[in-house]
Amino acid sequence: MRRKGWVDGYDCLIIPHPYPDELLSSWLTRTAFAHGYSLTTFLSLFIKHDGSALSRIDLDFNDTKALISQLASKCHLNVQTLQSLSLRSEEGYLFEGDSATLYPPKQIRKLKDKRTHYGLMFCPKCLAEDSQPYWRKQWRYLFYNACPKHRVFLMDRCWVCYERVRFSKMKPSEEIVYCSRCEHDLRQTLTHPISMEQSFGIQAIEWFEQGLKEGYFEINNTKISSLFVFHVYNLLYYKIASLKDALRFEAFPMIDAYNQLYSKEAHYHSKKATLIYKNFYLTAMIHQLFQNFPINLIQFAKDNNLTHRDFLHSTKIAPFWFKEAIDQSIPLQDTVGRIISENEVKGAIKYLKSIGKNINQKNVADILGCHFTLHKQFVALYKTMALRYGRI
């Protein structure tokens, strides 16, 4: 009887050709299937005994220097070739590197986040065209939610049984295109086409993808490192998303579609692709803010009553070009400001009641023309009145 792991001292017999834009986990799974094993079993036998633990982590982002070195030796491939398949190869271009962290940065989709329910995303039409199907690196990028070539939204699950795509669950087969639960061919998945009205979203994906490939973006006739642009992308992404149904962005050509999607989001089951569509619109909005910079951004700030603090307070290290634009265009607010009387606060509350608008700290501050958290005198007055009169 052979001992467990008896082949771990042997080299791989069948070595699929890695594609330049392929994910490391995709190539590893194809290699495992070529040997007749599942990904987990293959890693346990050929690489290390705790293959089940290794296949449960994010193979595409985990600090895999030792793993890549071992794979290169066993498969007689160049270390640099395999390193290029890892998402870590985008360090310094898409995200700021930190070898200690095991979790991808915000620019890359997490596969283990129960709040998002993401599986490995894919374009069924791309897989159908491949002579040997494989998963692309760009399908893991947060800004990449549709395929520019085929003008369809990406998918992240089998649309027969709704099982999320996970390589560690797939059964060995000739190609990595079959659902791990029902074995449906993922290449036959029905796609959702991008309409002409949504074309701006495709332009946004192509713009971000091109900047990442070149390593820089040209904004306002200035070349900006892609790392800094994606840093600001994160800031704007969460700022826009936080506005929810209060978002005002009339210049954005798909604003009505985004608002309709947002209003329906609470009623969607997790099996639906709501997050994919939502991220598609958010990426397109961020692209719009980068165009004609900083004019579009300034107008957006005015329309949504955003302050200097809203753009810079949540980030510890803002890129200089972005901070400079905000400093010049959106002045700092005085934390003291003008003196506000108690009668003014009462008058603002009375006015809000008369027009049937919600009475809260922010709405009262908007009437008075001060910031609802930075103006210390107003905050103290409002809280005092709330305690004195109960809920306002």
C-alpha positions, 0 to 999 in steps of 0.5 A: 500500500502506497503511503499518503503523498507518495507522489510528492517527490515527483515532477508533474507529468502534464503541464498545460500552457499558462496564458498571459492573463490567466489566474494562477488558480485557473492554471493550477486547476487545469494542471490538476485536471490534466493529472486526473485529480481535483485541485485539493487532491492534486495539491495534497499529493504533488505540493504539500499534504495540507492541500485542503487547507491550501485550496481554501485560501485565496490562491490568487492573492496569498503570498505564494512565493514558496508555492510558486517556486515549488510549482516552477520546479515541478513543472519546469516553468519559469518562476516569473511566468507563474508569478505573473499569474498571481494577483500579487503581480499587480502590486504597485499598479492596482494596489499598494502591496503588503506581503503580510496580509492574506486578504485582497485589497478593496480593488480585488473581489474577495471570494470568502466574503459572505456579504457579497456572495461572489463566486469566481466571475466569468464571461460565458462567451469568452470561455466558449471561444477559448480553444482551452477555457481558462479564467482571466485575471481581470475578472477578479478586479472590482472595476471589471463587471462586464466584458467589453468584447462581448458587451455582456455582464459577467456571471459568478455562478451557475444559472441552472442551480445557482451554485457559486463558481469555486475551483476547489469544488469542481470535479476533474474533467477535460475542461474547467467549465462545469458546475461543481454541483449540477455539472452544467456547462458554464459556457452555455450560461445565459448572458445579460447584454449591455444595452446602448444606453449602458455603453458608458459603463463599457467605456469606463471599464476599458478606460480603467483597464487601459490605465492599469496596463500602461501603469498610468492615467492621463488626467487633466493633461497630467500623467498620474500613476495607476496606483494613485488613481485606484487609491482615489477610485476606492475613496469615491466608490464608497463615498458614492455608495454611501449616498444611497437614494440621496445621490444627485448626479444629473450629469451621469447618463445612467443615473435613472438606471442606477436609482431603479436598481438601488430601489430594488436592491432590498428585494433581491435574493442573494442569488441575483446579480445585483452587486455586479450591476451596482458595481458596473454603475459605480465604476461608470460614475467614478469614470465620469468624475475623472473626466474633465477633472476636477470640474465634474468632481466639483459639481458633484460635490456641490450637488450632494453637499459634500465637504472637504472633510468628506473627500479627505478625512477617511483616507490617511494618505491621499495622493498629492494630485487629488488632495491638491485639487480638493484643497483648491476647489473645496475649501476647508470648513471652519469648525467654529464658524459664525455664532448660531443662536438657539432661536435660529435652531428653533426657526429651522426646526419650525420651517422643516416641520412646515414643509414636511421634511424630516427633522434631524441634525443634518437637515437643520444644519443645512438650513442654517448653512453650517456643517452638522458635525463640525460646527461645535456650537450648533452640535451643542445647541441641537443636542441640548434642545433634543434633551430638553424637549425629547425627540425633536 
